[in-house]
């Protein structure tokens, strides 16, 4: 039988409580590690205070530790957007939606960027594939059908772009709710 002094018992109790609290934080946040929880929380705090460059550092670390967590990707997208790194923000919002198609927050940010690209003229009928690719990056998926109209369907998040003869023919949205 192990006998502890009151002081040792109190220390053991604090250590045990710390382990339980740390484990709960990891489970509640959905992050894979305590390090990613800490970086995520710090990054969100920095985002909220407008320190986007610093937020990017913490959120990139959290993403690298836990790449499949949608909330980290959304927060990182917000930090990139605030820091003026719009192509990186677009990429993170797309990935956040891919990881969690029901994340309303990620969907809203992705939609804002889609509308931004529409306003800039990148997403209008007749725009060439090359311009779309240079502006939006590689699509998440491509379905090619080289029949009489040489059609391709590109997906970005929950948005589709149909090309005919290598020009935008139609824009559509996937319904995933």
N, C-alpha and C positions, 0 to 999 in steps of 0.2 A: 504494500500500500504506500502510495506517495503522499507525503505530508508537506504542505506548503505553508510558509508564514503568511500572515495577512497581507503583507506588502507584495510577496511573490504571487499570491492569489489574485490580488488586484491588478498586477501587471499582466498576468496571463489572461484575465478577463478582458482587459483593454485590447490585447493582441487579438483575442478571439473575436471581439466585437468589430475590430478593424477589418479582419478577414471577412466576416459576414457582410459588413457594410460595403466593402470593396466588391465582393461577389454580387451583391444585390445591384450595385451601380452598373456593373457590366451587364447583368441580365435585364435590368430596366431599360437601359439606353439602347440595347440591341447591339452594341459594339462588341468586338471579339476580345479585346484586351483592356486592362485598366489603363494602359498607355494611350490607346486610341480614345478611350472615354475622356481622359484628361486633355488630350489634344483637341478633341471635338468640342468639349465644353469651353476651353480657352478660345478656340477659333470662333465659336458662336458669340462669345462675349466680345471679342475684338470686332467681329462683324457689326454687332449691335452698337458699338461705340465709334464705328466709322474707320477703324484701323485695318483697312482691307489688306494691305501688303503683309502685315504681321499675321493676320488671320489666315492668309494663304499658306504661310509656312506651317502653322499648326494643323490646318485642315489637310494639307498634302500629306503630312506625316500620319494623320489619322486614316486617310484614304489608303496609303501604302500599307498600313497595318491591317486594315479592314476594308478591302476594295469592293466588297459586295453589300455594303450598307448604304442604302439609298439616302438616308438623312445626311450622312457625311458628304455624299456627292452633291446634294442640293445646297448644303451650306458652303461647300467649296465653290460651286457655281456662283453663289451670291458674292463670295469674296472676290472671285475673278471679275465678275461684273463691276463691282465697286472699284476694283483696281484698274478697270479699263481693258481687261484682257478678255474681249468678247468672244473670240473663237474658242478659247478654253472654257468659258462659261457655258456656251452653247453645247460643247462636247459633254461637260459634266451634267447638265440638265437632261440631255438625251440619255446618258447612262443611268441617271437616277430614275427616269421613267421606265427604262428597260428593266431595271432591277425591281421596281415597284410601280406597276402601271396604275395603281389606285392612289398613289400619292398625289393628293390635290395640289400641294405646294409645288412639287416638281413639275406637274402638268401646267400650272399657271405660269411659271417661269419659262418653260419651253414655249408656251403659246406666245408670250411676250416677245421672245426672240424671233419666232416664226413671223409675227406681225412686223417686226423691225425689218426683216429681210424682204417682206412683201413691199413695205414702204420704200425701201431702197431700190426696188425694181428687179431684184434677183428672182422673185417668184411670180412672174407673170407669163402669160401665154406667149410662146415664141422665143423665150430665152434659151440659149444653147446649153447643152449638158456641161460643157467645159466651164462656163461661167458659174453654173450652179455648184459644180464640184469645187471650184476654186474659192467660192464664197462659203459654202456650207461644210466642206470637207467630204471625206468618203461617207457614203450612205451606210446605214446600219445593215441594210440588205438590198439586194438587186435581183429582180426577176426579169430576165430578158426573153423576148419572143420576137424572133426575126422573121415574121411572116411578111406579108405585103407592105405593112406600115412600119416595119422595124420598130417595134414597141419595146419599151423598158419601163419597169416600175421600180422606183427607188423609195425606200422608207427611211425616214429620219424621225426617231421617236415614234409617235403615233400619227405622224403625217406621211402622206404618200405624194409622190410626184410621178405622173405618167408622162413619158416622153414618146413622141412619134417623130421619126426621122431626126432624132437627136435634138429635138426642141420640146420645151414644155407644152404639153397639150391640156393637162388637167391636174388640178390640185385636189386632194381629198384628205379626210381625217378618219382614222380607224376609231371605232367605238369600242372601248375596253373599260367597262365599269362593272 
